[in-house]
């Protein structure tokens, strides 16, 4: 792999409930964890002083209690919980729940990307100034 690039794979069979991903990937600007909740498992009631969190449900049905009020999320749904708000995650269903939790505490710095027309281009520009490339022809697509 190139310097500045790391790779990991989510493991739905991991025996741990809380799988830290930040360190494995070398992420330094936000938290990143996989949570695996088996039927009946739940997390602690907690809040953060500065950090906001986003929970993305990858599989199953997650219940997030916000200040004691339950909110159900299906696979593909997300919820953001701000700092100072108490929350708890739990699995009330019969199946494994897999969640990707992302948290951060510093303001987002948007629009810092630079785009290139092709790999030989040495003149980066703001992404909105570089047109999207044409779609690949069907002959270049991989078969399943």
TIMARGU-292477 format. One record per residue (C-alpha): residue number from 0; x, y, z. Coordinates in Angstrom, 3 decimals, m for minus. Layout:
BEGIN
<gumi nr="NUM" xx="X" yy="Y" zz="Z"/>
...
% end
This chain:
BEGIN
<gumi nr="0" xx="0.000" yy="0.000" zz="0.000"/>
<gumi nr="1" xx="0.992" yy="3.606" zz="m0.503"/>
<gumi nr="2" xx="2.100" yy="5.764" zz="2.423"/>
<gumi nr="3" xx="m0.956" yy="7.475" zz="3.883"/>
<gumi nr="4" xx="m3.255" yy="4.584" zz="2.939"/>
<gumi nr="5" xx="m4.467" yy="1.781" zz="5.207"/>
<gumi nr="6" xx="m7.054" yy="m0.930" zz="4.756"/>
<gumi nr="7" xx="m9.259" yy="m2.957" zz="7.103"/>
<gumi nr="8" xx="m12.217" yy="m5.293" zz="6.804"/>
<gumi nr="9" xx="m15.290" yy="m5.384" zz="9.006"/>
<gumi nr="10" xx="m15.837" yy="m8.776" zz="10.594"/>
<gumi nr="11" xx="m19.451" yy="m9.559" zz="11.498"/>
<gumi nr="12" xx="m18.239" yy="m12.688" zz="13.318"/>
<gumi nr="13" xx="m15.877" yy="m10.822" zz="15.657"/>
<gumi nr="14" xx="m16.592" yy="m12.000" zz="19.225"/>
<gumi nr="15" xx="m16.016" yy="m8.498" zz="20.599"/>
<gumi nr="16" xx="m18.925" yy="m6.111" zz="20.994"/>
<gumi nr="17" xx="m16.815" yy="m3.024" zz="20.359"/>
<gumi nr="18" xx="m14.199" yy="m3.238" zz="17.580"/>
<gumi nr="19" xx="m11.897" yy="m0.183" zz="17.355"/>
<gumi nr="20" xx="m10.989" yy="0.648" zz="13.760"/>
<gumi nr="21" xx="m9.300" yy="4.037" zz="14.174"/>
<gumi nr="22" xx="m5.923" yy="2.700" zz="15.274"/>
<gumi nr="23" xx="m5.910" yy="m0.142" zz="12.750"/>
<gumi nr="24" xx="m6.330" yy="2.420" zz="9.974"/>
<gumi nr="25" xx="m4.166" yy="5.143" zz="11.489"/>
<gumi nr="26" xx="m7.067" yy="7.613" zz="11.678"/>
<gumi nr="27" xx="m6.161" yy="10.590" zz="13.848"/>
<gumi nr="28" xx="m8.932" yy="13.153" zz="13.284"/>
<gumi nr="29" xx="m12.074" yy="11.206" zz="14.273"/>
<gumi nr="30" xx="m13.192" yy="8.069" zz="16.070"/>
<gumi nr="31" xx="m14.261" yy="5.020" zz="14.084"/>
<gumi nr="32" xx="m15.627" yy="1.808" zz="15.587"/>
<gumi nr="33" xx="m17.667" yy="m1.208" zz="14.629"/>
<gumi nr="34" xx="m20.265" yy="m2.252" zz="17.188"/>
<gumi nr="35" xx="m21.712" yy="m5.763" zz="17.102"/>
<gumi nr="36" xx="m24.765" yy="m6.223" zz="19.290"/>
<gumi nr="37" xx="m26.166" yy="m9.699" zz="19.663"/>
<gumi nr="38" xx="m29.820" yy="m10.149" zz="20.670"/>
<gumi nr="39" xx="m30.438" yy="m8.509" zz="24.063"/>
<gumi nr="40" xx="m27.082" yy="m6.726" zz="24.236"/>
<gumi nr="41" xx="m26.918" yy="m3.027" zz="24.995"/>
<gumi nr="42" xx="m24.345" yy="m0.362" zz="25.592"/>
<gumi nr="43" xx="m23.913" yy="2.032" zz="28.486"/>
<gumi nr="44" xx="m25.936" yy="5.199" zz="28.816"/>
<gumi nr="45" xx="m23.370" yy="7.843" zz="27.930"/>
<gumi nr="46" xx="m22.772" yy="11.293" zz="26.515"/>
<gumi nr="47" xx="m19.775" yy="13.170" zz="25.201"/>
<gumi nr="48" xx="m18.628" yy="16.594" zz="26.285"/>
<gumi nr="49" xx="m17.384" yy="17.723" zz="22.853"/>
<gumi nr="50" xx="m17.814" yy="14.854" zz="20.421"/>
<gumi nr="51" xx="m20.754" yy="14.297" zz="18.110"/>
<gumi nr="52" xx="m21.413" yy="10.766" zz="16.894"/>
<gumi nr="53" xx="m23.048" yy="9.247" zz="13.846"/>
<gumi nr="54" xx="m24.277" yy="5.663" zz="13.943"/>
<gumi nr="55" xx="m24.735" yy="3.897" zz="10.586"/>
<gumi nr="56" xx="m26.645" yy="0.619" zz="10.793"/>
<gumi nr="57" xx="m24.997" yy="m1.938" zz="8.519"/>
<gumi nr="58" xx="m27.161" yy="m4.952" zz="9.403"/>
<gumi nr="59" xx="m30.109" yy="m5.683" zz="11.664"/>
<gumi nr="60" xx="m32.307" yy="m3.234" zz="13.556"/>
<gumi nr="61" xx="m30.689" yy="m0.907" zz="16.084"/>
<gumi nr="62" xx="m32.544" yy="0.862" zz="18.849"/>
<gumi nr="63" xx="m30.947" yy="4.093" zz="20.026"/>
<gumi nr="64" xx="m32.336" yy="5.544" zz="23.227"/>
<gumi nr="65" xx="m31.964" yy="9.329" zz="23.243"/>
<gumi nr="66" xx="m32.542" yy="10.732" zz="26.736"/>
<gumi nr="67" xx="m34.591" yy="7.583" zz="27.408"/>
<gumi nr="68" xx="m36.725" yy="7.739" zz="24.231"/>
<gumi nr="69" xx="m36.241" yy="4.791" zz="21.819"/>
<gumi nr="70" xx="m35.579" yy="5.341" zz="18.110"/>
<gumi nr="71" xx="m35.378" yy="2.314" zz="15.791"/>
<gumi nr="72" xx="m33.059" yy="2.305" zz="12.788"/>
<gumi nr="73" xx="m32.934" yy="m0.259" zz="9.992"/>
<gumi nr="74" xx="m29.923" yy="m1.231" zz="7.886"/>
<gumi nr="75" xx="m28.844" yy="1.745" zz="5.802"/>
<gumi nr="76" xx="m30.189" yy="4.359" zz="8.224"/>
<gumi nr="77" xx="m28.066" yy="6.829" zz="10.180"/>
<gumi nr="78" xx="m28.548" yy="8.957" zz="13.253"/>
<gumi nr="79" xx="m26.439" yy="11.830" zz="14.567"/>
<gumi nr="80" xx="m26.253" yy="12.515" zz="18.292"/>
<gumi nr="81" xx="m24.687" yy="15.772" zz="19.410"/>
<gumi nr="82" xx="m22.438" yy="16.457" zz="22.376"/>
<gumi nr="83" xx="m24.164" yy="16.645" zz="25.736"/>
<gumi nr="84" xx="m27.043" yy="14.373" zz="24.652"/>
<gumi nr="85" xx="m27.299" yy="11.089" zz="26.559"/>
<gumi nr="86" xx="m27.705" yy="7.968" zz="24.471"/>
<gumi nr="87" xx="m27.599" yy="4.189" zz="24.600"/>
<gumi nr="88" xx="m27.567" yy="1.612" zz="21.799"/>
<gumi nr="89" xx="m29.342" yy="m1.713" zz="22.133"/>
<gumi nr="90" xx="m30.503" yy="m4.733" zz="20.167"/>
<gumi nr="91" xx="m34.097" yy="m5.668" zz="20.915"/>
<gumi nr="92" xx="m34.346" yy="m8.037" zz="17.951"/>
<gumi nr="93" xx="m33.479" yy="m11.673" zz="17.241"/>
<gumi nr="94" xx="m30.588" yy="m10.962" zz="14.826"/>
<gumi nr="95" xx="m27.085" yy="m9.536" zz="15.088"/>
<gumi nr="96" xx="m26.902" yy="m5.747" zz="14.736"/>
<gumi nr="97" xx="m23.797" yy="m4.327" zz="13.071"/>
<gumi nr="98" xx="m23.151" yy="m0.591" zz="13.405"/>
<gumi nr="99" xx="m20.404" yy="1.721" zz="12.210"/>
<gumi nr="100" xx="m19.911" yy="4.518" zz="14.757"/>
<gumi nr="101" xx="m18.085" yy="7.678" zz="13.712"/>
<gumi nr="102" xx="m17.289" yy="10.476" zz="16.147"/>
<gumi nr="103" xx="m15.443" yy="13.755" zz="16.045"/>
<gumi nr="104" xx="m15.053" yy="16.922" zz="18.061"/>
<gumi nr="105" xx="m13.400" yy="19.494" zz="15.836"/>
<gumi nr="106" xx="m15.106" yy="21.621" zz="13.190"/>
<gumi nr="107" xx="m15.215" yy="20.088" zz="9.727"/>
<gumi nr="108" xx="m12.952" yy="21.747" zz="7.180"/>
<gumi nr="109" xx="m14.867" yy="21.429" zz="3.949"/>
<gumi nr="110" xx="m13.683" yy="22.211" zz="0.478"/>
<gumi nr="111" xx="m10.062" yy="21.192" zz="1.047"/>
<gumi nr="112" xx="m10.096" yy="18.632" zz="m1.787"/>
<gumi nr="113" xx="m8.075" yy="18.893" zz="m4.975"/>
<gumi nr="114" xx="m9.040" yy="17.063" zz="m8.162"/>
<gumi nr="115" xx="m7.144" yy="15.939" zz="m11.258"/>
<gumi nr="116" xx="m8.301" yy="15.280" zz="m14.831"/>
<gumi nr="117" xx="m6.174" yy="12.087" zz="m15.015"/>
<gumi nr="118" xx="m3.257" yy="10.322" zz="m13.319"/>
<gumi nr="119" xx="m0.648" yy="12.251" zz="m15.336"/>
<gumi nr="120" xx="m2.151" yy="15.624" zz="m14.385"/>
<gumi nr="121" xx="0.156" yy="17.681" zz="m12.140"/>
<gumi nr="122" xx="m2.204" yy="20.663" zz="m11.911"/>
<gumi nr="123" xx="m4.819" yy="20.065" zz="m9.202"/>
<gumi nr="124" xx="m7.947" yy="22.226" zz="m9.094"/>
<gumi nr="125" xx="m10.982" yy="22.468" zz="m6.815"/>
<gumi nr="126" xx="m13.251" yy="19.456" zz="m7.500"/>
<gumi nr="127" xx="m16.122" yy="21.609" zz="m8.754"/>
<gumi nr="128" xx="m13.810" yy="22.858" zz="m11.561"/>
<gumi nr="129" xx="m12.948" yy="19.344" zz="m12.810"/>
<gumi nr="130" xx="m15.709" yy="17.637" zz="m14.803"/>
<gumi nr="131" xx="m16.807" yy="14.160" zz="m13.789"/>
<gumi nr="132" xx="m15.307" yy="11.533" zz="m16.116"/>
<gumi nr="133" xx="m17.475" yy="9.575" zz="m18.522"/>
<gumi nr="134" xx="m18.795" yy="6.256" zz="m17.217"/>
<gumi nr="135" xx="m16.781" yy="3.160" zz="m18.070"/>
<gumi nr="136" xx="m17.975" yy="1.128" zz="m21.042"/>
<gumi nr="137" xx="m19.606" yy="m2.198" zz="m20.220"/>
<gumi nr="138" xx="m16.598" yy="m4.026" zz="m21.695"/>
<gumi nr="139" xx="m14.433" yy="m2.738" zz="m18.823"/>
<gumi nr="140" xx="m16.784" yy="m3.835" zz="m16.022"/>
<gumi nr="141" xx="m15.930" yy="m6.917" zz="m13.949"/>
<gumi nr="142" xx="m18.390" yy="m9.758" zz="m13.869"/>
<gumi nr="143" xx="m19.758" yy="m11.005" zz="m10.565"/>
% end
